[in-house]
Amino acid sequence: MYLHFLKKALPLPDLKEFERYLFVGPHPDDIEIGAGGFVARLKRCQRPVCFVVVTDGSSGSQDTQTDPLALTEVRRKESTVAQTILGVETIHFLDFPDGGKYSSWDVARKLAPIILEWNPDVIVAPDPLMPSEIHPDHLRTGQAVQLAALMAAYPLVYRKQIETPPDFLPEKFRMRALAFYYTHRANQKMTLDKSDFALQAKAIKAHHSQFEDSQELNEILRYLKIRGRMFGSIGKHHKEGYFVLGENHQHCFPEVNRY
């Protein structure tokens, strides 16, 4: 009963009603796979969207003879093609080593200035608490987004972590909503047109180096369709699931995990 009152008193924000969006992916293809349909919907509605890709993608091959530097260049080009397909104008590559040694704090210190510059209302990233996730790049990216969101909310925290004071207006230091894809605890379902899913599929296919085996690509697309059905998509629509946190849910509010 009291959880019902909490939901009324502190409801989740409507993810589609924000104005500016920042999507963060661990690898060059993750945003497209995890949230590409939502991105397509936002651009159809003419919302500003920015991408950040954390790692260089240099380990994304089973071929031991692959040149990591050459693969990095290929994957960056593929990202640019996918970005264009989805209609996204702005993308940042942080170039951390794919599967390499770095910390979530390292990523957060590079990400926080981008947050202040782009000034999004919501940041979308992989869920750092998904129990079955074993890839450290995915886990660190989600953790880094949480840390960077904190740095970009409080100027004194930012100053302690990043030496150069930012030349940004004070009002850009503010809390942002967070939304996590690749999540087991979706508390909000996003309804998409079939055209959004079609663009998502096209953007995923742009990552040719990752899907030389067409069977793997087909399995991913089939999974996304079935997952959409699990979230209640029928007929002309498709659905994606996100774990959403409003400004008031991000600190000392465990009940949001039961929303």
MIVO-986983 format. One line per 5 residues: number of its first residue (from 0); their letters; for each residue z, x, y of N, C-alpha, C. Coordinates in steps of 0.05 Angstrom, whole numbers, plus 5000, padded with zeros to 4 digits. Atoms other than C-alpha are relative to their C-alpha. Example, Ala and Ser with C-alpha at 12.3 -4.5 7.8 and 13.67 -1.06 7.14 Angstrom:
<drenlums>
0) AS) 5000/5018/4976/5156/5246/4910/5000/5018/5024 ~ 4999/4984/4976/5143/5273/4979/5014/4985/5022
</drenlums>
This chain:
<drenlums>
0) MYLHF) 5000/5016/4976/5000/5000/5000/5000/5017/5025 ~ 4998/4984/4976/5019/5054/5050/4975/5017/5004 ~ 5025/4986/4997/4956/5093/5035/4979/4983/5014 ~ 5017/5018/4986/4918/5032/5058/5005/5001/5030 ~ 4993/4999/4972/4955/5034/5124/4992/5027/5013
5) LKKAL) 5009/4974/4990/4941/5109/5131/4970/5000/5005 ~ 5029/5001/4997/4867/5097/5121/4992/4984/5025 ~ 5005/5016/4976/4870/5045/5176/5008/5015/5025 ~ 4990/4986/4977/4911/5088/5223/4985/5025/5006 ~ 5015/4975/4997/4873/5153/5211/4976/5000/4982
10) PLPDL) 5023/5003/5017/4805/5134/5183/4983/5026/5000 ~ 5019/4978/5000/4752/5184/5163/4978/4994/5020 ~ 5022/5004/4982/4698/5195/5215/4975/4994/4984 ~ 5026/5006/5013/4629/5168/5199/4982/5024/5003 ~ 5014/4974/4999/4590/5230/5181/4973/4998/5014
15) KEFER) 5027/5002/4988/4523/5203/5206/5001/4994/5030 ~ 4998/5008/4973/4550/5185/5275/5006/5023/5020 ~ 4996/4977/4982/4560/5255/5303/4974/5007/5015 ~ 5023/4993/4984/4513/5286/5354/4987/5026/4992 ~ 5010/4973/5006/4507/5360/5335/5011/5010/4973
20) YLFVG) 4992/4993/5027/4509/5390/5265/4994/5030/4994 ~ 5004/4973/5010/4518/5459/5235/5003/5000/4970 ~ 5000/4999/5029/4501/5470/5162/5002/5029/4991 ~ 4996/4973/5008/4526/5533/5127/4995/5002/4970 ~ 5007/4996/5028/4498/5558/5060/5007/5028/4991
25) PHPDD) 4995/4973/5010/4520/5616/5016/4975/5016/4995 ~ 5025/4987/5006/4449/5632/4995/4977/4985/5014 ~ 5022/5012/4985/4380/5617/5024/4992/4972/4991 ~ 5009/5027/5009/4370/5553/4981/5022/4979/4998 ~ 4978/5018/5005/4439/5522/4980/5002/4976/5018
30) IEIGA) 4999/5023/4982/4435/5478/5041/4980/4979/4991 ~ 5021/5018/5008/4370/5448/5016/5009/4985/4974 ~ 4992/5013/5025/4399/5434/4946/5024/4982/5005 ~ 4975/5015/4997/4468/5411/4969/5000/4978/5021 ~ 4999/5019/4977/4452/5373/5033/4973/4995/5013
35) GGFVA) 5026/5002/4988/4377/5374/5044/4991/4971/5008 ~ 5006/5028/4993/4370/5298/5043/5013/4991/5025 ~ 4985/5007/4976/4423/5290/5096/4987/5014/5024 ~ 5014/4986/4978/4388/5343/5139/4975/4985/5008 ~ 5025/5014/4994/4322/5305/5132/5006/4974/5015
40) RLKRC) 4992/5024/4986/4357/5241/5154/5007/5006/5029 ~ 4991/4994/4973/4388/5274/5214/4976/5007/5018 ~ 5024/4992/4984/4321/5304/5237/4982/4975/5005 ~ 5014/5025/4996/4288/5236/5226/5012/4984/5024 ~ 4986/5013/4978/4340/5210/5275/5002/5017/5025
45) QRPVC) 5002/4982/4978/4326/5268/5322/5027/5012/5009 ~ 4974/4987/4994/4395/5300/5317/4996/5031/4999 ~ 5001/4970/5001/4403/5375/5333/5015/5011/4976 ~ 4989/4989/5025/4415/5415/5270/4995/5031/5001 ~ 5002/4971/5003/4429/5490/5260/5008/5008/4972
50) FVVVT) 4994/4989/5026/4429/5529/5195/5013/5028/5003 ~ 4990/4973/5003/4471/5590/5178/4999/5007/4970 ~ 5002/4990/5027/4455/5629/5114/5017/5025/4998 ~ 4980/4979/5000/4513/5675/5095/4990/5026/4987 ~ 5008/4976/5014/4484/5723/5044/4969/5005/5001
55) DGSSG) 5028/4993/4998/4417/5759/5040/4983/4992/4976 ~ 5016/5009/5023/4397/5730/4973/4989/5022/4982 ~ 5012/4976/5014/4384/5800/4945/5005/5002/4971 ~ 4994/5000/5029/4413/5785/4876/4988/4976/4986 ~ 5010/5025/5012/4374/5722/4863/4976/5004/4982
60) SQDTQ) 5022/4995/5019/4331/5749/4806/5013/5009/4974 ~ 4992/4991/5027/4339/5760/4731/4986/5026/4992 ~ 5016/4976/5006/4289/5818/4734/5015/5024/5011 ~ 4985/4977/4992/4327/5883/4735/4984/5020/5016 ~ 5017/4981/4985/4267/5919/4765/4994/4990/5028
65) TDPLA) 5005/5011/4973/4267/5875/4828/5012/5018/5021 ~ 4991/4985/4976/4273/5912/4894/5017/4981/5017 ~ 4983/5018/4985/4333/5879/4929/4991/4996/5029 ~ 5009/5002/4972/4305/5894/4999/4975/4982/5001 ~ 5024/5016/5000/4238/5863/4981/5007/4971/4995
70) LTEVR) 4992/5027/5006/4272/5802/4951/5014/4987/5024 ~ 4988/5010/4976/4314/5794/5014/4979/4989/5019 ~ 5021/5008/4982/4251/5790/5055/4986/4975/4990 ~ 5013/5024/5012/4219/5740/5007/5017/4976/5005 ~ 4982/5023/4999/4279/5695/5008/5004/4991/5029
75) RKEST) 4998/5008/4972/4284/5697/5084/4975/4984/5008 ~ 5024/5015/4994/4212/5675/5089/5000/4973/4988 ~ 4998/5026/5013/4224/5620/5039/5019/4981/5015 ~ 4981/5016/4984/4284/5596/5080/4986/4990/5025 ~ 5013/5008/4976/4241/5594/5142/4980/4978/4995
80) VAQTI) 5019/5021/5008/4188/5552/5106/5016/4974/4995 ~ 4984/5024/5006/4242/5504/5080/5012/4988/5025 ~ 4990/5009/4974/4273/5500/5149/4979/4984/5015 ~ 5022/5013/4986/4206/5481/5179/4994/4973/4987 ~ 5005/5026/5014/4195/5427/5125/5020/4979/5008
85) LGVET) 4979/5018/4993/4261/5396/5143/5002/4994/5030 ~ 5001/5005/4971/4247/5401/5218/5023/5013/5015 ~ 4978/4986/4987/4305/5448/5234/4989/5023/5017 ~ 5011/4980/4982/4292/5492/5294/5015/5027/5000 ~ 4983/4977/4996/4350/5542/5291/5013/5009/4973
90) IHFLD) 4988/4990/5024/4373/5587/5234/5011/5028/5005 ~ 4988/4974/4998/4419/5647/5231/5004/5012/4972 ~ 4996/4985/5025/4421/5699/5175/5022/5020/5004 ~ 4977/4982/4996/4488/5735/5169/4997/5025/4982 ~ 5007/4976/5016/4461/5783/5114/5023/5013/4986
95) FPDGG) 4980/4988/5018/4524/5793/5074/4987/5004/4973 ~ 5013/4993/5025/4508/5824/5006/5004/4977/4979 ~ 4999/5021/5021/4491/5771/4954/5015/5009/4976 ~ 4984/4992/5023/4545/5775/4901/5015/5026/5005 ~ 4987/4974/4993/4574/5836/4938/5029/4997/5009
100) KYSSW) 4972/4999/4992/4641/5856/4965/5003/4995/5030 ~ 4994/5006/4973/4662/5823/5030/5021/4978/4999 ~ 4979/5020/5000/4717/5775/5051/4992/4976/5016 ~ 5005/5024/4985/4718/5705/5078/5007/5004/5030 ~ 4994/4993/4972/4750/5734/5141/4977/5014/5013
105) DVARK) 5023/4987/4989/4690/5779/5150/4979/4980/5009 ~ 5020/5020/4994/4644/5719/5148/5009/4983/5024 ~ 4989/5017/4978/4689/5677/5193/4997/5013/5027 ~ 5001/4986/4975/4689/5730/5247/4971/5001/5011 ~ 5028/5002/4991/4612/5727/5249/4992/4971/5006
110) LAPII) 5007/5028/4997/4610/5652/5243/5012/4986/5024 ~ 4986/5013/4978/4660/5633/5297/4984/5001/5026 ~ 5016/4999/4975/4616/5658/5355/4976/4981/4999 ~ 5023/5019/5003/4557/5617/5327/5010/4972/5004 ~ 4989/5027/4996/4602/5556/5325/5003/4994/5030
115) LEWNP) 4996/5004/4971/4620/5565/5398/4973/4998/5014 ~ 5026/5001/4987/4548/5578/5417/4985/4974/4995 ~ 5014/5025/5007/4518/5519/5379/5016/4975/5008 ~ 4982/5022/4993/4579/5475/5393/4995/4975/4984 ~ 5004/5024/5016/4571/5428/5334/5024/4981/5001
120) DVIVA) 4978/5020/5003/4612/5364/5325/5011/5001/4972 ~ 4992/4999/5028/4614/5374/5250/4987/5024/4987 ~ 5010/4977/5015/4606/5434/5204/4998/4992/4970 ~ 5005/5009/5027/4577/5422/5134/4996/5025/4983 ~ 5000/4976/5017/4589/5473/5078/5008/4993/4972
125) PDPLM) 4992/5005/5028/4603/5480/5003/5030/4998/4998 ~ 4972/5004/5003/4671/5457/4980/5013/5024/4987 ~ 4987/4976/5011/4716/5519/4970/5020/4994/4978 ~ 4980/5008/5020/4762/5480/4923/4988/4987/4975 ~ 5012/5013/5024/4712/5455/4871/5010/5016/4975
130) PSEIH) 4987/4986/5022/4748/5471/4805/4980/5016/4982 ~ 5019/4988/5019/4685/5489/4765/4984/5022/5013 ~ 5017/4980/4986/4654/5536/4817/5010/5028/4994 ~ 4992/4972/5007/4654/5609/4794/4987/5020/5019 ~ 5015/4981/4983/4607/5640/4846/5017/5007/5025
135) PDHLR) 4983/4992/4977/4648/5680/4897/4987/4995/5027 ~ 5013/5005/4974/4595/5672/4951/5004/4971/5009 ~ 4995/5028/4994/4603/5596/4947/5028/4995/5009 ~ 4972/5004/4994/4678/5599/4948/5007/5013/5027 ~ 4993/4986/4974/4682/5650/5005/4986/4986/5023
140) TGQAV) 5014/5014/4977/4631/5611/5047/5016/4976/5009 ~ 4984/5023/4992/4673/5548/5044/5026/5008/5014 ~ 4976/4990/4987/4736/5587/5060/4994/5011/5028 ~ 5007/4989/4974/4701/5623/5117/4995/4979/5021 ~ 5005/5022/4981/4679/5558/5148/5027/4988/5010
145) QLAAL) 4974/5009/4992/4751/5534/5148/5013/5019/5020 ~ 4988/4981/4982/4775/5598/5180/4985/5001/5027 ~ 5016/4999/4975/4718/5600/5231/5005/4975/5017 ~ 4994/5024/4985/4731/5528/5250/5026/5002/5015 ~ 4974/4996/4986/4803/5547/5266/4997/5019/5023
150) MAAYP) 5005/4981/4978/4781/5608/5306/4986/4988/5024 ~ 5016/5012/4978/4732/5566/5346/5014/4976/5012 ~ 4984/5021/4989/4786/5514/5360/5021/5010/5020 ~ 4977/4989/4984/4839/5559/5391/4992/5027/5012 ~ 5009/4975/4988/4819/5613/5442/5018/5024/4994
155) LVYRK) 4982/4977/5005/4881/5655/5429/4997/5010/4971 ~ 5006/4992/5027/4867/5655/5354/4974/5016/4999 ~ 5026/4987/4998/4795/5674/5370/5004/5028/5011 ~ 4997/4974/4987/4818/5731/5414/5013/5020/4981 ~ 4987/4982/5019/4862/5760/5359/4981/5010/4978
160) QIETP) 5018/4993/5021/4805/5760/5309/4974/5013/5009 ~ 5025/4990/4989/4746/5777/5353/5005/5013/5027 ~ 4991/4985/4977/4755/5831/5405/4988/4991/5026 ~ 5014/5006/4975/4703/5811/5456/5005/4971/5007 ~ 4996/5028/4992/4724/5749/5494/4973/4985/5004
165) PDFLP) 5026/5014/4998/4669/5696/5491/4994/4990/5028 ~ 5008/5010/4974/4630/5677/5553/4992/4971/4996 ~ 5006/5028/5004/4634/5603/5536/5020/4983/5016 ~ 4983/5019/4985/4663/5543/5572/5025/4994/4983 ~ 4975/5005/5015/4736/5529/5552/4998/4975/4982
170) EKFRM) 5001/5025/5016/4718/5459/5527/4986/5004/4973 ~ 5013/4995/5026/4677/5490/5470/5021/5008/4979 ~ 4979/4995/5019/4743/5511/5438/5013/4973/4994 ~ 4991/5027/5008/4758/5446/5401/4999/4998/4970 ~ 5001/5006/5028/4770/5418/5332/4973/4987/4993
175) RALAF) 5024/5013/5010/4708/5398/5293/5006/4986/4973 ~ 4998/5012/5027/4701/5352/5234/4987/5019/4980 ~ 5011/4984/5021/4686/5385/5168/4989/4982/4978 ~ 5010/5016/5022/4643/5359/5111/4990/5020/4979 ~ 5006/4981/5022/4635/5393/5043/4981/4987/4980
180) YYTHR) 5018/5007/5022/4576/5388/4995/5008/5016/4975 ~ 4992/4987/5025/4578/5414/4923/5029/4993/4995 ~ 4972/5008/5002/4642/5374/4917/5005/4981/4977 ~ 4991/5017/5022/4680/5339/4861/5016/4976/5011 ~ 4981/5019/4988/4720/5296/4910/4987/4985/5024
185) ANQKM) 5015/5014/4978/4668/5259/4952/5016/4975/5009 ~ 4987/5023/4989/4703/5210/4998/4982/4984/5019 ~ 5020/5014/4983/4640/5189/5036/4972/5004/4988 ~ 5027/4999/5011/4571/5172/5010/4980/4995/5022 ~ 5021/5001/4980/4510/5183/5053/4975/4987/4989
190) TLDKS) 5024/5014/5009/4453/5133/5044/4975/5012/5014 ~ 5024/4988/4990/4384/5164/5051/4976/4984/4992 ~ 5026/5012/5009/4313/5138/5050/4988/5017/4979 ~ 5015/4984/5020/4268/5159/4993/4984/5023/5013 ~ 5015/4979/4986/4229/5198/5045/5017/5024/5006
195) DFALQ) 4981/4978/4996/4291/5239/5059/5002/5017/4975 ~ 4998/4985/5025/4297/5257/4986/4974/5014/4994 ~ 5026/4987/5005/4223/5273/4982/4998/5026/5017 ~ 5000/4976/4983/4231/5322/5040/5019/5021/4988 ~ 4981/4982/5013/4292/5352/5006/4987/5014/4977
200) AKAIK) 5014/4989/5024/4252/5362/4942/4979/5021/5009 ~ 5021/4981/4990/4195/5395/4981/5013/5025/5011 ~ 4986/4977/4989/4244/5441/5017/5011/5018/4977 ~ 4990/4984/5023/4276/5462/4951/4977/5015/4986 ~ 5023/4987/5013/4208/5476/4921/4989/5024/5016
205) AHHSQ) 5009/4978/4983/4194/5523/4980/5013/5027/4991 ~ 4987/4976/5009/4242/5572/4947/4988/5009/4973 ~ 5016/4993/5024/4189/5596/4898/5013/5021/4983 ~ 4989/4977/5016/4226/5660/4878/5023/4991/4983 ~ 4977/5010/5015/4284/5619/4852/4992/4981/4978
210) FEDSQ) 5008/5020/5019/4244/5569/4812/4973/5006/4988 ~ 5024/4993/5014/4190/5607/4777/4997/4984/4974 ~ 4999/5017/5024/4211/5566/4716/5001/4971/5010 ~ 5001/5028/4990/4189/5495/4733/5020/4982/4986 ~ 4980/5017/5014/4237/5467/4681/5026/5000/5015
215) ELNEI) 4975/4999/4985/4297/5492/4721/4998/4983/5025 ~ 5003/5016/4976/4269/5461/4784/5001/4970/4994 ~ 5000/5028/5008/4257/5395/4749/5028/4990/4992 ~ 4973/5007/5007/4327/5396/4721/5018/4995/5024 ~ 4984/5003/4976/4357/5405/4790/4993/4974/5014
220) LRYLK) 5008/5025/4986/4316/5348/4820/5009/4976/4984 ~ 4990/5022/5017/4334/5304/4760/5030/4996/5004 ~ 4971/5002/4995/4407/5320/4770/5006/4987/5026 ~ 4995/5012/4973/4404/5302/4844/4994/4970/4999 ~ 5006/5029/5002/4372/5235/4827/5022/4985/4985
225) IRGRM) 4979/5013/5016/4424/5219/4774/5026/4999/5016 ~ 4976/4999/4984/4480/5241/4820/4999/4978/5022 ~ 5004/5022/4980/4452/5194/4873/5006/4973/4988 ~ 4995/5026/5013/4455/5137/4823/5030/4997/4995 ~ 4971/5001/5004/4528/5155/4808/5014/4992/5026
230) FGSIG) 4988/5008/4974/4542/5146/4882/4991/4972/5009 ~ 5008/5028/4994/4508/5078/4881/4973/4996/5012 ~ 5027/5004/4989/4436/5090/4903/4984/4982/4982 ~ 5018/5018/5015/4387/5036/4882/4975/4996/5016 ~ 5024/5008/4987/4316/5016/4898/4988/5022/5017
235) KHHKE) 5013/4982/4981/4288/5050/4960/5018/5022/5011 ~ 4981/4982/4987/4350/5091/4975/5010/5021/4980 ~ 4987/4978/5015/4383/5156/4952/5026/5005/5014 ~ 4974/4995/4988/4454/5178/4963/5010/5029/4994 ~ 4986/4974/5003/4492/5244/4973/5029/4995/5005
240) GYFVL) 4972/5003/4996/4567/5252/4969/5012/5024/5014 ~ 4986/4979/4985/4612/5292/5016/5030/4996/5001 ~ 4972/5002/4994/4685/5307/5024/5003/5006/5030 ~ 4999/4999/4970/4697/5293/5098/5029/5002/5010 ~ 4975/4997/4986/4755/5315/5141/4996/4996/5030
245) GENHQ) 5000/5003/4971/4765/5289/5211/5019/5020/5012 ~ 4983/4981/4987/4803/5329/5263/5029/4998/4991 ~ 4971/5004/5006/4870/5298/5243/5006/5004/4971 ~ 4996/4998/5029/4860/5309/5168/5001/5029/4991 ~ 5004/4972/5009/4853/5385/5168/5026/5017/4998
250) HCFPE) 4975/4984/4999/4926/5406/5174/5024/4982/4994 ~ 4976/5015/5006/4989/5380/5141/4995/4970/4995 ~ 5006/5028/5006/4956/5316/5116/4989/4997/4972 ~ 5009/4999/5028/4953/5318/5040/4988/4973/4990 ~ 5009/5026/5010/4940/5243/5033/4970/4996/5002
255) VNRY) 5029/5003/4998/4868/5252/5054/4986/5006/4974 ~ 5012/4994/5026/4855/5279/4984/5000/4975/4982 ~ 4999/5025/5016/4869/5208/4959/4984/4978/5014 ~ 5016/5020/4986/4824/5172/5009/4977/4991/4982
</drenlums>
